[in-house]
């Protein structure tokens, strides 16, 4: 025991066997190839069902166009600001719901033209041979497609199938949704092209599309989608980005979809509508000014008519007379003063109206230009322009930003600050105008005093004449200013211009990436079985090769027995030239070294105990053939069946199990009565006998010791076929009689944990002189995980390093059979 402990060393720790896993995967290459093939087939069917996706784009420019009429000589000017900040406003506008609603509504993208394709309904858009002209004041069926079957060049059939009696419809005019009654079941009705269709679920006219021919029997569909859902899709889908860092005012609009014609139309319609809206906003200041001038011009015109009528009446009632030159000069001076006074009053009226507007209104986008009434005070012009610009900016952001956002608070703060400055400026300007009016009125009074010496008729005439001249002059001034404002508005151009409109030139394809699908299929097809193999490999706790045993235990391997399918266990006797027979001869040779180390005892036979961890590992097969190989070598051999719980060895030797070891151990029979001479020379067999109720107690008794002693005296070799060590304790009772112990390990069957059990028994000295025999061994290169054979103990017979003379059947094997066998072995 002391010598044993000095020789024993702990087995190496368990590590992941990467090479084992790799060659396990190589052994299952058919599974991997099958998995990849299935994945590629799935990827193919997925790819052919995917719709092509396209991306098209257009370029627009944002510029601050300077109107050529905005010169120093123009009395009306409109401050609109520069490009700074405008790009951000345009980018925001394009992403607003209101803008996309206008585009979707103008293109009627809530209505689809469809045709059944191989895998899906295809959106054919302008390829449909007809045009649907909607009655937007009535509801259209939502969701399910409405069928249109072409009967001939003049007629078509509307058909549909309704599962219920009500259907959801939406009115394109106001986008209101409601329910209508529909005929349940199949619906069919024939119409002429151009005829008005008035149904509860469909209201329109269908006319032939120019340049397209509707084939007889062709079936098409029209489907109406929820307007809000379509708008949301385009609102989220359209992208707008600066074209480059160097050209910040050039924007790139892009959109993805499955129909290139629809993408082109949407992008171009977006630019057109955006340009129009921007121009309308730009003209808002001019439009308000024109409205203000028109109202003032109308009042002046009415006044001029009244004064003219008054003059005509005066001339009719009074005779004509001449006014002295001196009085004419005084009258002209009064006319000029009256015009100045009227101008100052107009300014004062405008300022009063502006002040009232600022104090009572919240929408500051409708302020007329101060210069329209001759106010050229720079502070007033600047403040009005800033307030108008901020008001328009606030109005624009209302489409995208929720009320209460900090952005609105900041804009409102700027407007209020500018408004306070403007109100203070208005007060100062009004005081100045008041002073001017006082001076003008004083001069008028002085000149009127000079005219008081004239006759009353002449004074009245001059007064009417002055009034008429003033009205005429005012009318001419307002008319001139209106003309200027109209010219400015007409000359205005949108700040948005198209550089490169969207167009289908054959490109734009962005997906699906079918190559990527196949690559993904390859990866999934490869890694899925690899993962499965990996999991199985991790969960597999069986022993697969000699290298695992060397890593898990220090117990030596004495022999390797290849897998051999035969009709019984007598392989060595009936197939003495097979590779399996050679492996048992090798075991016999190795056992001689163990026995020589123990020393030879005169007249005393050697014992070999053969056991295993569990049943099914080839223990009995090994015991029979080890005994046979010794008997064939001339050794007088006894095969002793000590597996009292599950007897086996008697069948192969054509003997009964009526009497055996059990009968001897209970004293019922003698040694000769239970011993059987087999048909193999020098080999006797004692079967186990009937299964006893107390096998362990029988093996522990003195009769067992007597049996072994008797056998040692009469036999050279005694082979003990014992129960499995991992299941029962019987083999431990028999180790005291064993000169050598063979522990059977069946590859791909014996659990790794069983080696820990035998290691512990070995370490404690409960078993001695123990060696492993690997059963079902299939030699493989690269540490037991490769392909090919060696040693001569391979699969079957006929393949070994000893040459064909040592193996049976090779001379009868054709080249074709050898090739098939090679393929089978390596698969």
RABELZI-V759817 format. One record per backbone hydrogen bond with DSSP energy under -1.0 kcal/mol. CO is the residue of the C=O (numbers start at 1). NH is the residue of the N-H. E is the energy in kcal/mol with one decimal. If there is no record, write none. Layout:
BEGIN
CO|NH|E + CO|NH|E
END
This chain:
BEGIN
1|5|-2.0 + 2|6|-1.4 + 3|7|-1.5 + 4|8|-1.7 + 16|18|-1.4 + 17|21|-2.4 + 18|22|-2.7 + 19|23|-2.4 + 20|24|-1.7 + 21|25|-2.2 + 22|26|-2.0 + 23|27|-1.8 + 26|29|-1.3 + 28|32|-1.6 + 29|33|-2.7 + 30|34|-2.5 + 31|35|-2.6 + 32|36|-2.6 + 33|37|-2.5 + 34|38|-2.6 + 35|39|-2.4 + 36|40|-2.5 + 37|41|-2.2 + 38|42|-2.4 + 39|43|-2.5 + 40|44|-2.2 + 41|45|-2.2 + 42|46|-2.1 + 43|47|-2.7 + 44|48|-2.5 + 53|510|-2.8 + 53|511|-1.4 + 54|257|-2.1 + 56|255|-2.0 + 58|253|-2.7 + 59|499|-2.4 + 59|500|-1.7 + 60|251|-2.7 + 61|497|-2.0 + 67|70|-2.0 + 69|71|-2.0 + 71|74|-1.3 + 83|86|-2.0 + 83|87|-1.1 + 85|89|-1.4 + 86|90|-2.5 + 87|91|-2.6 + 88|92|-2.0 + 89|93|-2.6 + 90|94|-2.2 + 93|96|-1.5 + 96|100|-1.8 + 97|101|-2.5 + 98|102|-1.8 + 99|103|-1.9 + 100|104|-2.8 + 101|105|-2.5 + 102|106|-2.2 + 103|107|-2.0 + 104|108|-1.2 + 104|109|-1.7 + 108|111|-1.6 + 110|225|-3.1 + 112|223|-2.0 + 113|124|-2.2 + 113|125|-1.0 + 114|221|-2.5 + 115|122|-3.3 + 120|117|-3.0 + 122|115|-1.8 + 124|127|-3.1 + 125|128|-1.3 + 129|209|-2.1 + 131|207|-2.5 + 133|205|-2.2 + 135|138|-1.8 + 136|173|-2.3 + 140|170|-1.9 + 142|144|-1.3 + 146|222|-2.1 + 147|159|-2.0 + 148|220|-2.8 + 149|157|-2.9 + 150|217|-2.9 + 154|193|-2.4 + 155|151|-1.7 + 155|152|-1.7 + 156|191|-2.8 + 157|149|-2.7 + 158|189|-2.0 + 159|147|-2.0 + 160|187|-3.2 + 162|185|-3.1 + 165|182|-2.7 + 167|180|-2.3 + 168|142|-2.6 + 169|178|-2.3 + 170|140|-1.7 + 171|175|-2.2 + 176|171|-2.7 + 178|169|-3.1 + 180|167|-2.3 + 185|162|-2.7 + 187|160|-2.1 + 189|158|-3.3 + 191|156|-2.4 + 192|195|-2.0 + 197|204|-1.4 + 201|141|-2.7 + 202|199|-2.3 + 203|135|-2.1 + 204|197|-3.3 + 205|133|-3.5 + 206|194|-2.8 + 207|131|-3.3 + 209|212|-1.8 + 215|218|-1.9 + 218|150|-2.8 + 220|148|-3.3 + 221|114|-3.2 + 222|146|-3.1 + 223|112|-2.9 + 224|143|-2.4 + 226|230|-2.1 + 227|231|-2.5 + 228|232|-2.4 + 229|233|-2.0 + 230|234|-2.2 + 231|235|-2.7 + 232|236|-2.2 + 233|237|-1.5 + 234|238|-2.5 + 239|254|-2.5 + 241|252|-3.3 + 247|250|-1.4 + 249|62|-2.6 + 250|243|-3.2 + 251|60|-2.4 + 252|241|-1.8 + 253|58|-2.2 + 254|239|-2.9 + 255|56|-1.9 + 257|54|-3.3 + 259|263|-1.7 + 260|264|-2.6 + 261|265|-2.2 + 262|266|-2.2 + 263|267|-2.5 + 264|268|-2.3 + 265|269|-2.5 + 266|270|-2.3 + 267|271|-1.8 + 268|272|-2.2 + 269|273|-2.7 + 270|274|-2.4 + 271|275|-2.5 + 272|276|-2.2 + 273|277|-2.6 + 274|278|-2.3 + 275|279|-2.2 + 276|280|-2.5 + 277|281|-2.2 + 278|282|-2.3 + 279|283|-2.3 + 283|287|-3.0 + 284|288|-2.4 + 285|289|-1.8 + 286|290|-2.6 + 287|291|-2.3 + 288|292|-2.1 + 289|293|-2.7 + 290|294|-2.8 + 291|295|-2.0 + 292|296|-2.2 + 293|297|-3.4 + 294|298|-2.1 + 295|299|-1.6 + 296|300|-2.5 + 297|301|-2.6 + 298|302|-2.2 + 299|303|-2.2 + 300|304|-2.7 + 301|305|-2.2 + 302|306|-2.0 + 303|307|-2.4 + 304|308|-2.5 + 305|309|-2.5 + 306|310|-2.1 + 307|311|-2.5 + 308|312|-2.5 + 309|313|-2.2 + 310|314|-2.3 + 311|315|-2.5 + 312|316|-1.7 + 313|317|-2.0 + 314|318|-1.7 + 324|328|-1.9 + 325|329|-2.0 + 326|330|-2.0 + 327|331|-2.4 + 328|332|-2.3 + 329|333|-2.2 + 330|334|-2.2 + 331|335|-2.1 + 332|336|-2.1 + 333|337|-2.4 + 334|338|-2.8 + 335|339|-2.3 + 336|340|-2.4 + 337|341|-2.8 + 338|342|-2.6 + 339|343|-2.4 + 340|344|-2.4 + 341|345|-2.4 + 342|346|-2.5 + 343|347|-2.2 + 344|348|-2.5 + 345|349|-3.2 + 346|350|-2.5 + 347|351|-2.7 + 348|352|-2.6 + 349|353|-2.6 + 350|354|-3.1 + 351|355|-2.6 + 352|356|-2.5 + 353|357|-2.5 + 354|358|-2.6 + 355|359|-1.8 + 356|360|-1.6 + 357|361|-2.5 + 369|372|-1.6 + 370|373|-1.8 + 370|375|-1.7 + 371|374|-1.2 + 377|381|-2.4 + 378|382|-2.8 + 379|383|-2.4 + 380|384|-2.6 + 381|385|-2.1 + 382|386|-2.4 + 383|387|-2.7 + 384|388|-2.4 + 385|389|-2.4 + 386|390|-2.7 + 387|391|-2.2 + 388|392|-2.3 + 389|393|-2.3 + 390|394|-2.4 + 391|395|-2.1 + 392|396|-2.0 + 393|397|-2.1 + 394|398|-1.1 + 396|399|-1.3 + 397|400|-1.2 + 397|401|-2.7 + 402|405|-1.5 + 405|409|-1.5 + 406|410|-2.2 + 407|411|-2.3 + 408|412|-3.1 + 409|413|-2.1 + 410|414|-2.0 + 411|415|-2.7 + 412|416|-2.7 + 413|417|-2.1 + 414|418|-2.5 + 415|419|-2.8 + 416|420|-2.3 + 417|421|-1.7 + 418|422|-2.4 + 419|423|-2.7 + 420|424|-1.9 + 421|425|-2.2 + 422|426|-2.7 + 423|427|-2.0 + 424|428|-2.0 + 425|429|-2.7 + 426|430|-2.7 + 427|431|-2.0 + 428|432|-1.9 + 429|433|-2.6 + 430|434|-2.5 + 431|435|-2.1 + 432|436|-2.3 + 433|437|-2.8 + 434|438|-2.2 + 435|439|-2.0 + 436|440|-2.6 + 437|441|-2.9 + 438|442|-1.9 + 439|443|-2.2 + 440|444|-2.5 + 441|445|-2.4 + 442|446|-2.1 + 443|447|-2.2 + 444|448|-2.7 + 445|449|-1.6 + 446|450|-1.0 + 447|451|-1.2 + 451|454|-1.5 + 455|459|-2.4 + 456|460|-2.5 + 457|461|-2.5 + 458|462|-2.8 + 459|463|-2.3 + 460|464|-2.6 + 461|465|-2.7 + 462|466|-2.5 + 463|467|-2.3 + 464|468|-2.6 + 465|469|-2.5 + 466|470|-2.7 + 467|471|-2.5 + 468|472|-2.5 + 469|473|-2.7 + 470|474|-2.9 + 471|475|-2.6 + 472|476|-2.4 + 473|477|-2.4 + 474|478|-2.8 + 475|479|-2.4 + 476|480|-2.2 + 477|481|-2.6 + 478|482|-2.6 + 479|483|-2.1 + 480|484|-2.2 + 481|485|-2.7 + 482|486|-2.8 + 483|487|-2.3 + 484|488|-2.8 + 485|489|-2.6 + 486|490|-2.6 + 487|491|-2.4 + 495|63|-2.7 + 497|61|-3.1 + 500|59|-2.6 + 508|55|-2.7 + 511|53|-3.1 + 512|514|-1.5 + 513|517|-1.8 + 514|518|-2.3 + 515|519|-2.5 + 516|520|-2.9 + 517|521|-2.4 + 518|522|-2.6 + 519|523|-2.5 + 520|524|-3.3 + 521|525|-3.4 + 522|526|-1.8 + 523|527|-3.5 + 524|528|-2.4 + 526|530|-1.6 + 527|531|-2.9 + 528|532|-2.3 + 529|533|-3.3 + 530|534|-2.6 + 531|535|-2.8 + 532|536|-2.6 + 533|537|-3.0 + 534|538|-2.6 + 535|539|-2.7 + 536|540|-1.7 + 541|752|-3.4 + 543|748|-4.3 + 545|549|-1.2 + 546|550|-2.4 + 547|551|-1.6 + 548|552|-2.0 + 549|553|-2.1 + 556|772|-3.0 + 559|774|-2.6 + 561|777|-3.0 + 563|796|-1.8 + 569|571|-1.2 + 570|574|-2.3 + 571|575|-3.2 + 575|578|-1.7 + 578|582|-1.6 + 579|583|-1.8 + 580|584|-1.7 + 581|585|-2.0 + 582|586|-2.1 + 583|587|-1.8 + 584|588|-2.3 + 585|589|-2.2 + 586|590|-2.2 + 587|591|-2.2 + 588|592|-1.1 + 591|595|-2.3 + 592|596|-2.5 + 593|597|-1.7 + 594|598|-1.2 + 595|599|-1.4 + 601|604|-1.7 + 606|718|-3.0 + 608|720|-3.7 + 609|742|-3.2 + 610|722|-2.0 + 611|744|-3.0 + 612|725|-3.5 + 618|622|-2.2 + 619|623|-2.4 + 620|624|-2.6 + 621|625|-1.8 + 622|626|-2.8 + 623|627|-2.2 + 624|628|-2.1 + 625|629|-2.5 + 626|630|-1.9 + 627|631|-2.4 + 628|632|-2.9 + 630|635|-2.0 + 631|634|-1.6 + 636|716|-2.0 + 636|717|-2.0 + 637|684|-2.5 + 638|719|-3.0 + 639|686|-2.7 + 640|642|-1.1 + 640|721|-2.7 + 642|644|-1.7 + 648|651|-1.2 + 650|655|-2.0 + 651|654|-1.5 + 660|664|-1.7 + 661|665|-2.9 + 662|666|-1.9 + 663|668|-2.1 + 663|669|-1.4 + 664|667|-1.3 + 670|674|-1.2 + 671|675|-1.4 + 676|685|-3.2 + 680|683|-1.8 + 682|637|-3.4 + 683|678|-1.9 + 684|639|-3.2 + 685|676|-2.1 + 686|641|-3.0 + 687|661|-2.5 + 688|662|-2.4 + 694|698|-1.7 + 695|699|-2.2 + 696|700|-1.2 + 702|706|-2.3 + 703|707|-2.2 + 704|708|-2.1 + 705|709|-2.4 + 706|710|-2.6 + 707|711|-2.2 + 708|712|-2.7 + 709|713|-1.4 + 710|714|-1.2 + 711|715|-1.8 + 712|605|-1.9 + 716|606|-2.7 + 717|638|-2.5 + 718|608|-2.8 + 719|640|-3.1 + 720|610|-2.8 + 721|642|-2.1 + 724|728|-1.8 + 730|733|-1.0 + 734|737|-1.7 + 735|738|-1.2 + 740|609|-2.9 + 741|771|-2.4 + 742|611|-2.6 + 743|773|-2.2 + 745|775|-3.0 + 746|749|-1.6 + 746|750|-2.9 + 750|543|-2.4 + 751|754|-1.1 + 752|755|-1.3 + 753|757|-1.3 + 754|758|-2.2 + 755|759|-2.4 + 756|760|-2.0 + 757|761|-2.1 + 758|762|-2.4 + 759|763|-2.8 + 760|764|-2.3 + 761|766|-2.1 + 761|767|-1.0 + 769|741|-2.4 + 771|743|-3.3 + 772|558|-3.0 + 772|559|-1.1 + 773|745|-2.9 + 774|561|-3.6 + 775|747|-2.3 + 780|784|-1.5 + 781|785|-1.2 + 790|792|-1.3 + 803|806|-1.3 + 804|807|-1.2 + 809|812|-1.1 + 810|813|-1.2 + 814|818|-2.2 + 815|819|-2.2 + 816|820|-2.5 + 817|821|-2.6 + 818|822|-2.4 + 819|823|-2.5 + 820|824|-2.4 + 821|825|-2.6 + 822|826|-2.4
END
